[in-house]
Amino acid sequence: MTAREDHLVELVDDGGRAIGETTVATAHQPPGRLHRAFSVLLVDPAGRVLLQRRAAVKTRFPLRWANSCCGHPLPGQSLTEAANRRLAEELGLGPVDLTEVGVYLYYAEDPATGRVEFEYDHVLRAGVPADVAVRPDPDEVAELRWVDPGAVSADLDIDPRAYAPWLGGVLNRLLHPADPSRSNEPAGPSRSGAPATEAPERSGGR
């Protein structure tokens, strides 16, 4: 966990344009610096998504239920390459075909650790078999479960503190994917969800 805090992330403006780089640790110190991230949702043929409960040693939102896998591409690295690397590290899963379904820009403060998430989050979907074999790393993942995304979205309103604050926005991108005809337009706050200043800790969204 500590070594990854020294990895570089790509700083971006609110339209997703690269403007620099810094370390993971620095980007997540208050008040936070907006950087590129990704959230992967693995979806089975029945439409269920695989959620992971983040391990207790995570530096941000430990023991919260989140999407299948999260991470940050290195500066200039493709989202597909970075996401498949993290799927292997967190879940022991081989490469999968990923499709971007939208972007979620959010800000959230972790009351447990004092760290912040301020991310331009690319939401990636991959279809997998219901019996897909995974080997979760216990330093990354405490538990796994398959869920109906609509049911989880409803439960976020009832018990938001059980979930990572970005999950609602990520699920929203899965359930309401971006219009492909607008894929070449800048994905700023008006298209990627609530502006960061309006994303509370529950946020509907990482």
C-alpha positions as CSV (number, residue, x, y, z in Angstrom):
1,M,0.0,0.0,0.0
2,T,2.8,2.4,0.9
3,A,4.7,2.0,-2.3
4,R,1.7,2.9,-4.4
5,E,1.3,6.2,-2.5
6,D,4.6,7.2,-4.2
7,H,3.2,6.5,-7.7
8,L,2.5,9.4,-10.0
9,V,-1.0,10.5,-11.0
10,E,-2.0,12.8,-13.8
11,L,-3.4,16.2,-12.7
12,V,-6.3,17.5,-14.9
13,D,-8.6,20.5,-15.2
14,D,-12.3,20.1,-14.9
15,G,-12.6,19.3,-18.5
16,G,-10.2,16.3,-18.2
17,R,-7.2,18.0,-19.8
18,A,-3.8,17.0,-18.4
19,I,-2.1,19.9,-16.6
20,G,0.7,18.2,-14.7
21,E,1.5,15.3,-12.3
22,T,2.1,14.6,-8.6
23,T,2.2,11.6,-6.3
24,V,-0.9,9.6,-5.1
25,A,-0.1,10.7,-1.5
26,T,0.1,14.4,-2.4
27,A,-3.0,14.4,-4.6
28,H,-5.1,13.0,-1.7
29,Q,-3.9,15.4,1.0
30,P,-6.4,18.2,1.9
31,P,-7.5,20.2,0.1
32,G,-6.9,17.6,-2.7
33,R,-5.8,18.1,-6.3
34,L,-8.0,17.1,-9.2
35,H,-6.5,14.1,-11.0
36,R,-7.5,11.3,-13.4
37,A,-8.9,8.1,-12.0
38,F,-10.9,5.1,-13.1
39,S,-13.7,3.0,-11.6
40,V,-14.3,-0.5,-13.0
41,L,-17.7,-2.3,-12.9
42,L,-17.7,-6.0,-13.6
43,V,-21.2,-7.0,-14.8
44,D,-22.5,-10.6,-15.2
45,P,-25.1,-11.7,-17.8
46,A,-27.9,-11.1,-15.3
47,G,-26.9,-7.5,-15.0
48,R,-25.5,-7.8,-11.5
49,V,-22.3,-6.0,-10.6
50,L,-19.4,-7.2,-8.4
51,L,-18.8,-5.0,-5.4
52,Q,-15.8,-5.1,-3.2
53,R,-15.5,-4.1,0.4
54,R,-12.3,-2.1,0.7
55,A,-9.6,-3.6,3.0
56,A,-9.1,-2.1,6.4
57,V,-5.6,-1.0,5.5
58,K,-6.8,1.3,2.7
59,T,-5.7,4.9,3.2
60,R,-9.1,6.2,1.9
61,F,-12.5,5.0,2.9
62,P,-11.5,1.6,4.4
63,L,-14.1,-1.0,4.9
64,R,-16.6,0.8,2.7
65,W,-18.4,-1.1,-0.2
66,A,-17.2,0.2,-3.6
67,N,-17.3,-0.9,-7.2
68,S,-15.3,-3.9,-8.5
69,C,-11.9,-2.1,-8.8
70,C,-10.5,1.5,-8.7
71,G,-7.2,3.1,-9.5
72,H,-5.2,5.8,-11.3
73,P,-3.5,5.6,-14.6
74,L,0.1,6.8,-14.7
75,P,0.6,10.0,-16.6
76,G,0.1,9.2,-20.2
77,Q,-1.0,5.6,-19.6
78,S,-4.1,4.3,-21.3
79,L,-7.1,3.6,-19.1
80,T,-7.4,0.1,-20.4
81,E,-3.9,-0.8,-19.5
82,A,-4.1,0.8,-16.1
83,A,-7.5,-0.8,-15.3
84,N,-6.4,-4.3,-16.3
85,R,-3.3,-3.9,-14.2
86,R,-5.4,-3.0,-11.1
87,L,-7.9,-5.8,-11.8
88,A,-4.9,-8.3,-11.7
89,E,-3.5,-6.7,-8.5
90,E,-6.8,-6.4,-6.6
91,L,-8.8,-9.4,-7.9
92,G,-6.3,-11.7,-9.6
93,L,-8.3,-11.3,-12.8
94,G,-6.9,-11.6,-16.3
95,P,-7.4,-8.9,-18.9
96,V,-11.0,-8.0,-19.8
97,D,-12.6,-5.9,-22.6
98,L,-13.5,-2.5,-21.1
99,T,-15.9,0.1,-22.3
100,E,-16.1,3.6,-20.9
101,V,-19.7,4.5,-20.0
102,G,-19.1,8.0,-18.7
103,V,-17.1,10.3,-16.4
104,Y,-17.9,11.3,-12.8
105,L,-16.2,14.3,-11.3
106,Y,-16.4,14.4,-7.5
107,Y,-14.9,15.5,-4.2
108,A,-15.2,13.7,-0.9
109,E,-13.4,13.9,2.4
110,D,-12.8,10.7,4.4
111,P,-13.7,11.4,8.1
112,A,-11.8,8.3,9.2
113,T,-8.4,9.1,7.7
114,G,-8.4,12.8,6.9
115,R,-7.6,12.1,3.2
116,V,-9.6,13.4,0.3
117,E,-10.8,12.2,-3.1
118,F,-10.9,14.8,-5.8
119,E,-11.1,12.9,-9.0
120,Y,-12.0,13.0,-12.7
121,D,-13.2,9.4,-12.7
122,H,-13.6,7.4,-15.9
123,V,-16.2,4.7,-15.4
124,L,-15.4,1.5,-17.2
125,R,-17.6,-1.5,-17.7
126,A,-16.7,-5.1,-18.5
127,G,-19.0,-8.0,-19.0
128,V,-17.9,-11.2,-17.3
129,P,-19.3,-14.7,-16.7
130,A,-21.3,-15.2,-13.5
131,D,-18.7,-17.8,-12.4
132,V,-15.7,-15.7,-13.2
133,A,-12.8,-16.8,-11.1
134,V,-11.2,-14.1,-8.9
135,R,-8.4,-14.3,-6.3
136,P,-8.8,-11.1,-4.2
137,D,-5.7,-9.7,-2.5
138,P,-6.6,-9.4,1.2
139,D,-4.5,-6.2,1.5
140,E,-6.9,-4.7,-1.1
141,V,-10.3,-6.4,-0.6
142,A,-12.1,-7.5,2.5
143,E,-15.2,-9.0,0.9
144,L,-16.9,-9.5,-2.5
145,R,-20.5,-9.8,-3.4
146,W,-22.7,-9.7,-6.5
147,V,-25.5,-7.2,-6.4
148,D,-28.3,-5.7,-8.4
149,P,-27.2,-2.1,-9.2
150,G,-30.6,-0.6,-8.8
151,A,-31.0,-2.1,-5.3
152,V,-27.6,-0.7,-4.3
153,S,-28.5,2.7,-5.6
154,A,-31.6,2.6,-3.4
155,D,-29.7,1.4,-0.4
156,L,-27.2,4.3,-0.7
157,D,-30.0,6.6,0.4
158,I,-30.7,4.4,3.4
159,D,-27.2,3.6,4.6
160,P,-24.8,5.8,2.8
161,R,-21.9,5.4,5.3
162,A,-21.6,1.7,4.3
163,Y,-20.5,2.7,0.9
164,A,-17.7,4.6,-0.7
165,P,-19.0,8.1,-1.5
166,W,-18.2,7.7,-5.3
167,L,-20.3,4.5,-5.8
168,G,-23.6,6.2,-6.5
169,G,-22.2,8.3,-9.3
170,V,-20.3,5.4,-10.7
171,L,-23.5,3.2,-10.8
172,N,-25.4,6.1,-12.3
173,R,-23.0,6.1,-15.2
174,L,-23.6,2.4,-15.7
175,L,-27.3,2.7,-15.6
176,H,-27.4,5.8,-17.7
177,P,-24.4,5.6,-20.0
178,A,-23.1,8.7,-21.9
179,D,-24.6,9.4,-25.3
180,P,-21.9,8.0,-27.8
181,S,-22.8,10.8,-30.3
182,R,-21.4,13.3,-27.8
183,S,-18.2,11.3,-27.0
184,N,-16.0,13.9,-28.6
185,E,-17.3,16.7,-26.5
186,P,-15.3,17.8,-23.4
187,A,-16.5,15.9,-20.3
188,G,-16.6,18.8,-17.9
189,P,-18.8,19.0,-14.7
190,S,-22.0,19.6,-16.6
191,R,-21.6,16.2,-18.3
192,S,-19.8,14.2,-15.7
193,G,-22.2,14.6,-12.8
194,A,-22.5,17.3,-10.1
195,P,-19.7,19.8,-10.0
196,A,-17.1,18.9,-7.4
197,T,-18.2,21.6,-5.1
198,E,-21.7,20.1,-5.0
199,A,-20.6,16.5,-4.3
200,P,-21.1,15.7,-0.6
201,E,-19.5,12.8,1.3
202,R,-22.4,10.6,0.2
203,S,-22.1,12.4,-3.1
204,G,-24.2,10.0,-5.1
205,G,-21.0,9.1,-6.4
206,R,-16.5,7.3,-5.3
